[in-house]
Every structure is written in C-alpha cells, then in structure tokens.
C-alpha cells in the first residue's frame, strides 16, 4: 500500500478522470471512472518506483497531505 497523496479530478479535455501523484514527478494516470483512475495510478506508482530504483534515483518519502495555494 502506498501512502502518497493522490489527487483525482475530472478533465473535460480528456473526457476522463485524472489521478496525479504530486510527490512523484510526472506520475499520473487516467480512467473512465474515479475508481478506474485510482486503480490505474496505483499501477503507475509501482512502475515509477521500480524505474527510479533501477536508475538509482531517490524515492521521496510520502509526506501525507500536501497544501497548495
């Protein structure tokens, strides 16, 4: 189970829900439903972490709730 914050919103341009993980640069997925977007981003989080490890890049520690202003 991952503890990274996931932000999910509807995109009219994409006609889909978008799930973004702000703490993992470029980590996002989409889906036709909220649940599908969340399931897809969980796969992408695993792939993001796997790739970072293979490349020797640091993996940030989850910070929990982020505040954007």
PQR file with spaces between the fields and no chain letter, atoms N, CA, C, O and H, PARSE charges and radii, in Angstrom:
ATOM       1  N    UNK     1       0.837   -1.184    0.000 -0.4000 1.5000
ATOM       2  CA   UNK     1       0.000    0.000    0.000 -0.0000 2.0000
ATOM       3  C    UNK     1       0.877    1.240    0.000  0.5500 1.7000
ATOM       4  O    UNK     1       1.856    1.328    0.741 -0.5500 1.4000
ATOM       5  N    UNK     2       0.516    2.178   -0.829 -0.4000 1.5000
ATOM       6  CA   UNK     2       1.276    3.414   -0.933 -0.0000 2.0000
ATOM       7  C    UNK     2       0.640    4.490   -0.078  0.5500 1.7000
ATOM       8  O    UNK     2      -0.569    4.479    0.154 -0.5500 1.4000
ATOM       9  H    UNK     2      -0.280    2.106   -1.431  0.4000 1.0000
ATOM      10  N    UNK     3       1.452    5.411    0.384 -0.4000 1.5000
ATOM      11  CA   UNK     3       0.952    6.483    1.238 -0.0000 2.0000
ATOM      12  C    UNK     3       1.141    7.845    0.600  0.5500 1.7000
ATOM      13  O    UNK     3       1.109    8.871    1.280 -0.5500 1.4000
ATOM      14  H    UNK     3       2.434    5.419    0.195  0.4000 1.0000
ATOM      15  N    UNK     4       1.335    7.848   -0.697 -0.4000 1.5000
ATOM      16  CA   UNK     4       1.466    9.113   -1.412 -0.0000 2.0000
ATOM      17  C    UNK     4       0.088    9.726   -1.634  0.5500 1.7000
ATOM      18  O    UNK     4      -0.893    9.016   -1.855 -0.5500 1.4000
ATOM      19  H    UNK     4       1.360    7.015   -1.249  0.4000 1.0000
ATOM      20  N    UNK     5       0.029   11.038   -1.571 -0.4000 1.5000
ATOM      21  CA   UNK     5      -1.221   11.721   -1.842 -0.0000 2.0000
ATOM      22  C    UNK     5      -1.574   11.564   -3.320  0.5500 1.7000
ATOM      23  O    UNK     5      -0.714   11.702   -4.190 -0.5500 1.4000
ATOM      24  H    UNK     5       0.826   11.615   -1.392  0.4000 1.0000
ATOM      25  N    UNK     6      -2.834   11.277   -3.593 -0.4000 1.5000
ATOM      26  CA   UNK     6      -3.338   11.171   -4.960 -0.0000 2.0000
ATOM      27  C    UNK     6      -4.459   12.196   -5.110  0.5500 1.7000
ATOM      28  O    UNK     6      -5.387   12.240   -4.303 -0.5500 1.4000
ATOM      29  H    UNK     6      -3.533   11.165   -2.886  0.4000 1.0000
ATOM      30  N    UNK     7      -4.360   13.007   -6.141 -0.4000 1.5000
ATOM      31  CA   UNK     7      -5.396   13.993   -6.445 -0.0000 2.0000
ATOM      32  C    UNK     7      -6.128   13.511   -7.691  0.5500 1.7000
ATOM      33  O    UNK     7      -5.511   13.264   -8.727 -0.5500 1.4000
ATOM      34  H    UNK     7      -3.605   12.972   -6.797  0.4000 1.0000
ATOM      35  N    UNK     8      -7.446   13.381   -7.584 -0.4000 1.5000
ATOM      36  CA   UNK     8      -8.250   12.902   -8.710 -0.0000 2.0000
ATOM      37  C    UNK     8      -9.255   13.979   -9.089  0.5500 1.7000
ATOM      38  O    UNK     8      -9.956   14.526   -8.238 -0.5500 1.4000
ATOM      39  H    UNK     8      -7.947   13.582   -6.742  0.4000 1.0000
ATOM      40  N    UNK     9      -9.309   14.272  -10.385 -0.4000 1.5000
ATOM      41  CA   UNK     9     -10.238   15.294  -10.880 -0.0000 2.0000
ATOM      42  C    UNK     9     -10.718   14.919  -12.278  0.5500 1.7000
ATOM      43  O    UNK     9     -10.096   14.115  -12.972 -0.5500 1.4000
ATOM      44  H    UNK     9      -8.739   13.828  -11.076  0.4000 1.0000
ATOM      45  N    UNK    10     -11.827   15.515  -12.670 -0.4000 1.5000
ATOM      46  CA   UNK    10     -12.389   15.287  -13.997 -0.0000 2.0000
ATOM      47  C    UNK    10     -11.748   16.246  -14.997  0.5500 1.7000
ATOM      48  O    UNK    10     -11.592   17.432  -14.707 -0.5500 1.4000
ATOM      49  H    UNK    10     -12.332   16.168  -12.106  0.4000 1.0000
ATOM      50  N    UNK    11     -11.378   15.739  -16.167 -0.4000 1.5000
ATOM      51  CA   UNK    11     -10.823   16.559  -17.242 -0.0000 2.0000
ATOM      52  C    UNK    11     -11.782   16.540  -18.430  0.5500 1.7000
ATOM      53  O    UNK    11     -11.986   15.500  -19.055 -0.5500 1.4000
ATOM      54  H    UNK    11     -11.505   14.775  -16.403  0.4000 1.0000
ATOM      55  N    UNK    12     -12.361   17.684  -18.731 -0.4000 1.5000
ATOM      56  CA   UNK    12     -13.217   17.783  -19.911 -0.0000 2.0000
ATOM      57  C    UNK    12     -12.418   17.563  -21.191  0.5500 1.7000
ATOM      58  O    UNK    12     -12.917   16.959  -22.140 -0.5500 1.4000
ATOM      59  H    UNK    12     -12.195   18.529  -18.223  0.4000 1.0000
ATOM      60  N    UNK    13     -11.178   18.052  -21.219 -0.4000 1.5000
ATOM      61  CA   UNK    13     -10.331   17.887  -22.406 -0.0000 2.0000
ATOM      62  C    UNK    13     -10.072   16.420  -22.724  0.5500 1.7000
ATOM      63  O    UNK    13     -10.071   16.016  -23.887 -0.5500 1.4000
ATOM      64  H    UNK    13     -10.772   18.543  -20.447  0.4000 1.0000
ATOM      65  N    UNK    14      -9.852   15.625  -21.674 -0.4000 1.5000
ATOM      66  CA   UNK    14      -9.552   14.206  -21.861 -0.0000 2.0000
ATOM      67  C    UNK    14     -10.788   13.320  -21.777  0.5500 1.7000
ATOM      68  O    UNK    14     -10.736   12.138  -22.116 -0.5500 1.4000
ATOM      69  H    UNK    14      -9.853   15.953  -20.729  0.4000 1.0000
ATOM      70  N    UNK    15     -11.898   13.894  -21.324 -0.4000 1.5000
ATOM      71  CA   UNK    15     -13.130   13.143  -21.112 -0.0000 2.0000
ATOM      72  C    UNK    15     -12.867   11.941  -20.210  0.5500 1.7000
ATOM      73  O    UNK    15     -13.317   10.827  -20.476 -0.5500 1.4000
ATOM      74  H    UNK    15     -11.940   14.855  -21.049  0.4000 1.0000
ATOM      75  N    UNK    16     -12.121   12.204  -19.130 -0.4000 1.5000
ATOM      76  CA   UNK    16     -11.731   11.139  -18.213 -0.0000 2.0000
ATOM      77  C    UNK    16     -11.363   11.740  -16.861  0.5500 1.7000
ATOM      78  O    UNK    16     -11.125   12.941  -16.736 -0.5500 1.4000
ATOM      79  H    UNK    16     -11.756   13.110  -18.913  0.4000 1.0000
ATOM      80  N    UNK    17     -11.323   10.867  -15.852 -0.4000 1.5000
ATOM      81  CA   UNK    17     -10.782   11.263  -14.553 -0.0000 2.0000
ATOM      82  C    UNK    17      -9.263   11.171  -14.637  0.5500 1.7000
ATOM      83  O    UNK    17      -8.722   10.238  -15.230 -0.5500 1.4000
ATOM      84  H    UNK    17     -11.516    9.891  -15.954  0.4000 1.0000
ATOM      85  N    UNK    18      -8.588   12.135  -14.044 -0.4000 1.5000
ATOM      86  CA   UNK    18      -7.132   12.164  -13.996 -0.0000 2.0000
ATOM      87  C    UNK    18      -6.707   11.982  -12.544  0.5500 1.7000
ATOM      88  O    UNK    18      -7.236   12.642  -11.649 -0.5500 1.4000
ATOM      89  H    UNK    18      -9.028   12.892  -13.562  0.4000 1.0000
ATOM      90  N    UNK    19      -5.755   11.088  -12.312 -0.4000 1.5000
ATOM      91  CA   UNK    19      -5.191   10.868  -10.982 -0.0000 2.0000
ATOM      92  C    UNK    19      -3.727   11.265  -11.020  0.5500 1.7000
ATOM      93  O    UNK    19      -2.947   10.704  -11.789 -0.5500 1.4000
ATOM      94  H    UNK    19      -5.325   10.551  -13.039  0.4000 1.0000
ATOM      95  N    UNK    20      -3.352   12.232  -10.190 -0.4000 1.5000
ATOM      96  CA   UNK    20      -1.973   12.715  -10.137 -0.0000 2.0000
ATOM      97  C    UNK    20      -1.375   12.437   -8.763  0.5500 1.7000
ATOM      98  O    UNK    20      -2.075   12.461   -7.750 -0.5500 1.4000
ATOM      99  H    UNK    20      -3.986   12.688   -9.564  0.4000 1.0000
ATOM     100  N    UNK    21      -0.073   12.173   -8.744 -0.4000 1.5000
ATOM     101  CA   UNK    21       0.672   11.964   -7.505 -0.0000 2.0000
ATOM     102  C    UNK    21       1.714   13.077   -7.434  0.5500 1.7000
ATOM     103  O    UNK    21       2.800   12.934   -7.996 -0.5500 1.4000
ATOM     104  H    UNK    21       0.495   12.153   -9.566  0.4000 1.0000
ATOM     105  N    UNK    22       1.405   14.184   -6.754 -0.4000 1.5000
ATOM     106  CA   UNK    22       2.289   15.354   -6.768 -0.0000 2.0000
ATOM     107  C    UNK    22       3.711   15.090   -6.271  0.5500 1.7000
ATOM     108  O    UNK    22       4.654   15.740   -6.724 -0.5500 1.4000
ATOM     109  H    UNK    22       0.523   14.300   -6.297  0.4000 1.0000
ATOM     110  N    UNK    23       3.871   14.147   -5.349 -0.4000 1.5000
ATOM     111  CA   UNK    23       5.201   13.883   -4.790 -0.0000 2.0000
ATOM     112  C    UNK    23       6.103   13.091   -5.732  0.5500 1.7000
ATOM     113  O    UNK    23       7.316   13.044   -5.527 -0.5500 1.4000
ATOM     114  H    UNK    23       3.105   13.620   -4.981  0.4000 1.0000
ATOM     115  N    UNK    24       5.531   12.471   -6.760 -0.4000 1.5000
ATOM     116  CA   UNK    24       6.305   11.689   -7.729 -0.0000 2.0000
ATOM     117  C    UNK    24       6.174   12.383   -9.079  0.5500 1.7000
ATOM     118  O    UNK    24       5.170   12.229   -9.774 -0.5500 1.4000
ATOM     119  H    UNK    24       4.545   12.510   -6.927  0.4000 1.0000
ATOM     120  N    UNK    25       7.182   13.137   -9.435 -0.4000 1.5000
ATOM     121  CA   UNK    25       7.131   13.964  -10.638 -0.0000 2.0000
ATOM     122  C    UNK    25       6.702   13.178  -11.870  0.5500 1.7000
ATOM     123  O    UNK    25       7.301   12.160  -12.215 -0.5500 1.4000
ATOM     124  H    UNK    25       7.998   13.263   -8.870  0.4000 1.0000
ATOM     125  N    UNK    26       5.651   13.672  -12.528 -0.4000 1.5000
ATOM     126  CA   UNK    26       5.172   13.062  -13.764 -0.0000 2.0000
ATOM     127  C    UNK    26       4.323   11.822  -13.563  0.5500 1.7000
ATOM     128  O    UNK    26       3.930   11.184  -14.540 -0.5500 1.4000
ATOM     129  H    UNK    26       5.164   14.499  -12.248  0.4000 1.0000
ATOM     130  N    UNK    27       4.030   11.464  -12.321 -0.4000 1.5000
ATOM     131  CA   UNK    27       3.269   10.244  -12.038 -0.0000 2.0000
ATOM     132  C    UNK    27       1.779   10.563  -12.093  0.5500 1.7000
ATOM     133  O    UNK    27       1.247   11.255  -11.225 -0.5500 1.4000
ATOM     134  H    UNK    27       4.349   11.982  -11.527  0.4000 1.0000
ATOM     135  N    UNK    28       1.118   10.052  -13.120 -0.4000 1.5000
ATOM     136  CA   UNK    28      -0.323   10.274  -13.283 -0.0000 2.0000
ATOM     137  C    UNK    28      -0.908    9.192  -14.164  0.5500 1.7000
ATOM     138  O    UNK    28      -0.201    8.508  -14.904 -0.5500 1.4000
ATOM     139  H    UNK    28       1.550    9.490  -13.826  0.4000 1.0000
ATOM     140  N    UNK    29      -2.228    9.055  -14.062 -0.4000 1.5000
ATOM     141  CA   UNK    29      -2.961    8.079  -14.867 -0.0000 2.0000
ATOM     142  C    UNK    29      -4.368    8.614  -15.075  0.5500 1.7000
ATOM     143  O    UNK    29      -4.775    9.593  -14.449 -0.5500 1.4000
ATOM     144  H    UNK    29      -2.802    9.610  -13.461  0.4000 1.0000
ATOM     145  N    UNK    30      -5.101    7.958  -15.960 -0.4000 1.5000
ATOM     146  CA   UNK    30      -6.483    8.374  -16.181 -0.0000 2.0000
ATOM     147  C    UNK    30      -7.389    7.162  -16.158  0.5500 1.7000
ATOM     148  O    UNK    30      -6.931    6.022  -16.088 -0.5500 1.4000
ATOM     149  H    UNK    30      -4.771    7.163  -16.468  0.4000 1.0000
ATOM     150  N    UNK    31      -8.698    7.432  -16.218 -0.4000 1.5000
ATOM     151  CA   UNK    31      -9.680    6.357  -16.239 -0.0000 2.0000
ATOM     152  C    UNK    31     -11.054    6.911  -16.541  0.5500 1.7000
ATOM     153  O    UNK    31     -11.318    8.093  -16.317 -0.5500 1.4000
ATOM     154  H    UNK    31      -9.071    8.358  -16.275  0.4000 1.0000
ATOM     155  N    UNK    32     -11.923    6.069  -17.044 -0.4000 1.5000
ATOM     156  CA   UNK    32     -13.297    6.488  -17.366 -0.0000 2.0000
ATOM     157  C    UNK    32     -14.125    6.712  -16.109  0.5500 1.7000
ATOM     158  O    UNK    32     -15.127    7.425  -16.145 -0.5500 1.4000
ATOM     159  H    UNK    32     -11.709    5.110  -17.226  0.4000 1.0000
ATOM     160  N    UNK    33     -13.708    6.103  -14.991 -0.4000 1.5000
ATOM     161  CA   UNK    33     -14.375    6.318  -13.714 -0.0000 2.0000
ATOM     162  C    UNK    33     -13.324    6.708  -12.671  0.5500 1.7000
ATOM     163  O    UNK    33     -12.122    6.534  -12.876 -0.5500 1.4000
ATOM     164  H    UNK    33     -12.894    5.524  -14.963  0.4000 1.0000
ATOM     165  N    UNK    34     -13.809    7.233  -11.561 -0.4000 1.5000
ATOM     166  CA   UNK    34     -12.939    7.589  -10.440 -0.0000 2.0000
ATOM     167  C    UNK    34     -12.152    6.354   -9.993  0.5500 1.7000
ATOM     168  O    UNK    34     -10.939    6.418   -9.795 -0.5500 1.4000
ATOM     169  H    UNK    34     -14.785    7.373  -11.395  0.4000 1.0000
ATOM     170  N    UNK    35     -12.856    5.233   -9.837 -0.4000 1.5000
ATOM     171  CA   UNK    35     -12.232    4.005   -9.370 -0.0000 2.0000
ATOM     172  C    UNK    35     -11.182    3.491  -10.360  0.5500 1.7000
ATOM     173  O    UNK    35     -10.129    3.000   -9.955 -0.5500 1.4000
ATOM     174  H    UNK    35     -13.842    5.181   -9.998  0.4000 1.0000
ATOM     175  N    UNK    36     -11.474    3.608  -11.653 -0.4000 1.5000
ATOM     176  CA   UNK    36     -10.514    3.159  -12.664 -0.0000 2.0000
ATOM     177  C    UNK    36      -9.266    4.024  -12.644  0.5500 1.7000
ATOM     178  O    UNK    36      -8.154    3.509  -12.761 -0.5500 1.4000
ATOM     179  H    UNK    36     -12.330    4.007  -11.983  0.4000 1.0000
ATOM     180  N    UNK    37      -9.434    5.326  -12.499 -0.4000 1.5000
ATOM     181  CA   UNK    37      -8.276    6.225  -12.430 -0.0000 2.0000
ATOM     182  C    UNK    37      -7.411    5.888  -11.220  0.5500 1.7000
ATOM     183  O    UNK    37      -6.184    5.874  -11.318 -0.5500 1.4000
ATOM     184  H    UNK    37     -10.337    5.745  -12.404  0.4000 1.0000
ATOM     185  N    UNK    38      -8.045    5.617  -10.076 -0.4000 1.5000
ATOM     186  CA   UNK    38      -7.303    5.271   -8.873 -0.0000 2.0000
ATOM     187  C    UNK    38      -6.565    3.942   -9.052  0.5500 1.7000
ATOM     188  O    UNK    38      -5.395    3.836   -8.687 -0.5500 1.4000
ATOM     189  H    UNK    38      -9.041    5.628   -9.996  0.4000 1.0000
ATOM     190  N    UNK    39      -7.224    2.942   -9.601 -0.4000 1.5000
ATOM     191  CA   UNK    39      -6.577    1.643   -9.843 -0.0000 2.0000
ATOM     192  C    UNK    39      -5.403    1.798  -10.806  0.5500 1.7000
ATOM     193  O    UNK    39      -4.347    1.201  -10.598 -0.5500 1.4000
ATOM     194  H    UNK    39      -8.175    3.028   -9.897  0.4000 1.0000
ATOM     195  N    UNK    40      -5.583    2.596  -11.859 -0.4000 1.5000
ATOM     196  CA   UNK    40      -4.519    2.788  -12.845 -0.0000 2.0000
ATOM     197  C    UNK    40      -3.324    3.521  -12.241  0.5500 1.7000
ATOM     198  O    UNK    40      -2.178    3.187  -12.541 -0.5500 1.4000
ATOM     199  H    UNK    40      -6.441    3.080  -12.028  0.4000 1.0000
ATOM     200  N    UNK    41      -3.582    4.517  -11.393 -0.4000 1.5000
ATOM     201  CA   UNK    41      -2.459    5.258  -10.817 -0.0000 2.0000
ATOM     202  C    UNK    41      -1.691    4.396   -9.817  0.5500 1.7000
ATOM     203  O    UNK    41      -0.493    4.604   -9.626 -0.5500 1.4000
ATOM     204  H    UNK    41      -4.513    4.788  -11.149  0.4000 1.0000
ATOM     205  N    UNK    42      -2.353    3.438   -9.180 -0.4000 1.5000
ATOM     206  CA   UNK    42      -1.635    2.528   -8.291 -0.0000 2.0000
ATOM     207  C    UNK    42      -0.614    1.701   -9.078  0.5500 1.7000
ATOM     208  O    UNK    42       0.488    1.448   -8.590 -0.5500 1.4000
ATOM     209  H    UNK    42      -3.326    3.269   -9.335  0.4000 1.0000
ATOM     210  N    UNK    43      -0.974    1.284  -10.279 -0.4000 1.5000
ATOM     211  CA   UNK    43      -0.039    0.561  -11.151 -0.0000 2.0000
ATOM     212  C    UNK    43       1.120    1.481  -11.534  0.5500 1.7000
ATOM     213  O    UNK    43       2.280    1.071  -11.502 -0.5500 1.4000
ATOM     214  H    UNK    43      -1.869    1.489  -10.676  0.4000 1.0000
ATOM     215  N    UNK    44       0.804    2.711  -11.892 -0.4000 1.5000
ATOM     216  CA   UNK    44       1.835    3.664  -12.315 -0.0000 2.0000
ATOM     217  C    UNK    44       2.772    4.020  -11.170  0.5500 1.7000
ATOM     218  O    UNK    44       3.967    4.215  -11.395 -0.5500 1.4000
ATOM     219  H    UNK    44      -0.139    3.044  -11.918  0.4000 1.0000
ATOM     220  N    UNK    45       2.254    4.109   -9.939 -0.4000 1.5000
ATOM     221  CA   UNK    45       3.124    4.369   -8.778 -0.0000 2.0000
ATOM     222  C    UNK    45       4.141    3.246   -8.645  0.5500 1.7000
ATOM     223  O    UNK    45       5.330    3.504   -8.454 -0.5500 1.4000
ATOM     224  H    UNK    45       1.283    3.951   -9.756  0.4000 1.0000
ATOM     225  N    UNK    46       3.683    1.996   -8.745 -0.4000 1.5000
ATOM     226  CA   UNK    46       4.616    0.862   -8.662 -0.0000 2.0000
ATOM     227  C    UNK    46       5.677    0.942   -9.750  0.5500 1.7000
ATOM     228  O    UNK    46       6.859    0.720   -9.489 -0.5500 1.4000
ATOM     229  H    UNK    46       2.717    1.786   -8.900  0.4000 1.0000
ATOM     230  N    UNK    47       5.252    1.263  -10.978 -0.4000 1.5000
ATOM     231  CA   UNK    47       6.206    1.367  -12.092 -0.0000 2.0000
ATOM     232  C    UNK    47       7.172    2.539  -11.889  0.5500 1.7000
ATOM     233  O    UNK    47       8.359    2.425  -12.194 -0.5500 1.4000
ATOM     234  H    UNK    47       4.291    1.443  -11.190  0.4000 1.0000
ATOM     235  N    UNK    48       6.668    3.656  -11.379 -0.4000 1.5000
ATOM     236  CA   UNK    48       7.504    4.835  -11.127 -0.0000 2.0000
ATOM     237  C    UNK    48       8.601    4.473  -10.133  0.5500 1.7000
ATOM     238  O    UNK    48       9.773    4.780  -10.349 -0.5500 1.4000
ATOM     239  H    UNK    48       5.704    3.749  -11.132  0.4000 1.0000
ATOM     240  N    UNK    49       8.208    3.815   -9.038 -0.4000 1.5000
ATOM     241  CA   UNK    49       9.179    3.437   -8.003 -0.0000 2.0000
ATOM     242  C    UNK    49      10.173    2.407   -8.541  0.5500 1.7000
ATOM     243  O    UNK    49      11.372    2.515   -8.284 -0.5500 1.4000
ATOM     244  H    UNK    49       7.256    3.566   -8.862  0.4000 1.0000
ATOM     245  N    UNK    50       9.690    1.422   -9.276 -0.4000 1.5000
ATOM     246  CA   UNK    50      10.572    0.404   -9.862 -0.0000 2.0000
ATOM     247  C    UNK    50      11.607    1.043  -10.785  0.5500 1.7000
ATOM     248  O    UNK    50      12.792    0.715  -10.723 -0.5500 1.4000
ATOM     249  H    UNK    50       8.716    1.335   -9.485  0.4000 1.0000
ATOM     250  N    UNK    51      11.154    1.949  -11.634 -0.4000 1.5000
ATOM     251  CA   UNK    51      12.066    2.622  -12.567 -0.0000 2.0000
ATOM     252  C    UNK    51      13.079    3.484  -11.824  0.5500 1.7000
ATOM     253  O    UNK    51      14.260    3.490  -12.169 -0.5500 1.4000
ATOM     254  H    UNK    51      10.192    2.215  -11.685  0.4000 1.0000
ATOM     255  N    UNK    52      12.625    4.213  -10.807 -0.4000 1.5000
ATOM     256  CA   UNK    52      13.543    5.047  -10.023 -0.0000 2.0000
ATOM     257  C    UNK    52      14.625    4.186   -9.375  0.5500 1.7000
ATOM     258  O    UNK    52      15.798    4.562   -9.373 -0.5500 1.4000
ATOM     259  H    UNK    52      11.665    4.208  -10.526  0.4000 1.0000
ATOM     260  N    UNK    53      14.243    3.043   -8.832 -0.4000 1.5000
ATOM     261  CA   UNK    53      15.228    2.135   -8.216 -0.0000 2.0000
ATOM     262  C    UNK    53      16.225    1.637   -9.251  0.5500 1.7000
ATOM     263  O    UNK    53      17.429    1.610   -8.997 -0.5500 1.4000
ATOM     264  H    UNK    53      13.291    2.738   -8.834  0.4000 1.0000
ATOM     265  N    UNK    54      15.721    1.240  -10.425 -0.4000 1.5000
ATOM     266  CA   UNK    54      16.606    0.735  -11.482 -0.0000 2.0000
ATOM     267  C    UNK    54      17.606    1.794  -11.938  0.5500 1.7000
ATOM     268  O    UNK    54      18.740    1.472  -12.293 -0.5500 1.4000
ATOM     269  H    UNK    54      14.742    1.262  -10.631  0.4000 1.0000
ATOM     270  N    UNK    55      17.185    3.056  -11.927 -0.4000 1.5000
ATOM     271  CA   UNK    55      18.050    4.154  -12.366 -0.0000 2.0000
ATOM     272  C    UNK    55      18.876    4.746  -11.227  0.5500 1.7000
ATOM     273  O    UNK    55      19.669    5.662  -11.443 -0.5500 1.4000
ATOM     274  H    UNK    55      16.264    3.318  -11.639  0.4000 1.0000
ATOM     275  N    UNK    56      18.693    4.226  -10.027 -0.4000 1.5000
ATOM     276  CA   UNK    56      19.436    4.729   -8.874 -0.0000 2.0000
ATOM     277  C    UNK    56      18.988    6.105   -8.414  0.5500 1.7000
ATOM     278  O    UNK    56      19.753    6.833   -7.782 -0.5500 1.4000
ATOM     279  H    UNK    56      18.049    3.481   -9.852  0.4000 1.0000
ATOM     280  N    UNK    57      17.760    6.460   -8.728 -0.4000 1.5000
ATOM     281  CA   UNK    57      17.235    7.771   -8.339 -0.0000 2.0000
ATOM     282  C    UNK    57      16.555    7.680   -6.974  0.5500 1.7000
ATOM     283  O    UNK    57      16.037    6.628   -6.600 -0.5500 1.4000
ATOM     284  H    UNK    57      17.139    5.868   -9.242  0.4000 1.0000
ATOM     285  N    UNK    58      16.562    8.787   -6.237 -0.4000 1.5000
ATOM     286  CA   UNK    58      15.919    8.762   -4.922 -0.0000 2.0000
ATOM     287  C    UNK    58      14.395    8.657   -5.034  0.5500 1.7000
ATOM     288  O    UNK    58      13.780    9.174   -5.967 -0.5500 1.4000
ATOM     289  H    UNK    58      16.982    9.642   -6.542  0.4000 1.0000
ATOM     290  N    UNK    59      13.820    7.981   -4.066 -0.4000 1.5000
ATOM     291  CA   UNK    59      12.364    7.864   -3.986 -0.0000 2.0000
ATOM     292  C    UNK    59      11.930    8.679   -2.779  0.5500 1.7000
ATOM     293  O    UNK    59      12.314    8.369   -1.652 -0.5500 1.4000
ATOM     294  H    UNK    59      14.320    7.561   -3.308  0.4000 1.0000
ATOM     295  N    UNK    60      11.135    9.716   -3.002 -0.4000 1.5000
ATOM     296  CA   UNK    60      10.736   10.560   -1.870 -0.0000 2.0000
ATOM     297  C    UNK    60       9.888    9.797   -0.858  0.5500 1.7000
ATOM     298  O    UNK    60       9.128    8.895   -1.210 -0.5500 1.4000
ATOM     299  H    UNK    60      10.822    9.968   -3.918  0.4000 1.0000
ATOM     300  N    UNK    61      10.036   10.179    0.396 -0.4000 1.5000
ATOM     301  CA   UNK    61       9.189    9.618    1.440 -0.0000 2.0000
ATOM     302  C    UNK    61       7.829   10.317    1.358  0.5500 1.7000
ATOM     303  O    UNK    61       7.775   11.532    1.172 -0.5500 1.4000
ATOM     304  H    UNK    61      10.654   10.912    0.683  0.4000 1.0000
ATOM     305  N    UNK    62       6.746    9.575    1.494 -0.4000 1.5000
ATOM     306  CA   UNK    62       5.432   10.208    1.475 -0.0000 2.0000
ATOM     307  C    UNK    62       5.311   11.247    2.585  0.5500 1.7000
ATOM     308  O    UNK    62       5.677   10.980    3.730 -0.5500 1.4000
ATOM     309  H    UNK    62       6.790    8.588    1.645  0.4000 1.0000
ATOM     310  N    UNK    63       4.812   12.403    2.259 -0.4000 1.5000
ATOM     311  CA   UNK    63       4.657   13.466    3.234 -0.0000 2.0000
ATOM     312  C    UNK    63       3.232   13.558    3.756  0.5500 1.7000
ATOM     313  O    UNK    63       2.952   14.291    4.704 -0.5500 1.4000
ATOM     314  H    UNK    63       4.515   12.620    1.329  0.4000 1.0000
ATOM     315  N    UNK    64       2.346   12.814    3.133 -0.4000 1.5000
ATOM     316  CA   UNK    64       0.958   12.906    3.547 -0.0000 2.0000
ATOM     317  C    UNK    64       0.275   14.044    2.850  0.5500 1.7000
ATOM     318  O    UNK    64       0.569   14.338    1.691 -0.5500 1.4000
ATOM     319  H    UNK    64       2.573   12.219    2.363  0.4000 1.0000
ATOM     320  N    UNK    65      -0.623   14.682    3.533 -0.4000 1.5000
ATOM     321  CA   UNK    65      -1.422   15.749    2.930 -0.0000 2.0000
ATOM     322  C    UNK    65      -0.551   16.941    2.557  0.5500 1.7000
ATOM     323  O    UNK    65       0.178   17.488    3.384 -0.5500 1.4000
ATOM     324  H    UNK    65      -0.862   14.444    4.475  0.4000 1.0000
ATOM     325  N    UNK    66      -0.649   17.326    1.292 -0.4000 1.5000
ATOM     326  CA   UNK    66       0.089   18.491    0.803 -0.0000 2.0000
ATOM     327  C    UNK    66      -0.847   19.689    0.771  0.5500 1.7000
ATOM     328  O    UNK    66      -2.065   19.549    0.666 -0.5500 1.4000
ATOM     329  H    UNK    66      -1.241   16.882    0.620  0.4000 1.0000
ATOM     330  N    UNK    67      -0.254   20.854    0.863 -0.4000 1.5000
ATOM     331  CA   UNK    67      -1.050   22.083    0.823 -0.0000 2.0000
ATOM     332  C    UNK    67      -0.579   22.900   -0.367  0.5500 1.7000
ATOM     333  O    UNK    67       0.603   23.220   -0.495 -0.5500 1.4000
ATOM     334  H    UNK    67       0.736   20.968    0.948  0.4000 1.0000
ATOM     335  N    UNK    68      -1.530   23.232   -1.239 -0.4000 1.5000
ATOM     336  CA   UNK    68      -1.229   24.052   -2.406 -0.0000 2.0000
ATOM     337  C    UNK    68      -2.003   25.347   -2.282  0.5500 1.7000
ATOM     338  O    UNK    68      -3.182   25.342   -1.929 -0.5500 1.4000
ATOM     339  H    UNK    68      -2.490   22.971   -1.136  0.4000 1.0000
ATOM     340  N    UNK    69      -1.344   26.452   -2.568 -0.4000 1.5000
ATOM     341  CA   UNK    69      -2.037   27.752   -2.503 -0.0000 2.0000
ATOM     342  C    UNK    69      -1.862   28.489   -3.811  0.5500 1.7000
ATOM     343  O    UNK    69      -2.366   29.602   -3.966 -0.5500 1.4000
ATOM     344  H    UNK    69      -0.386   26.455   -2.855  0.4000 1.0000
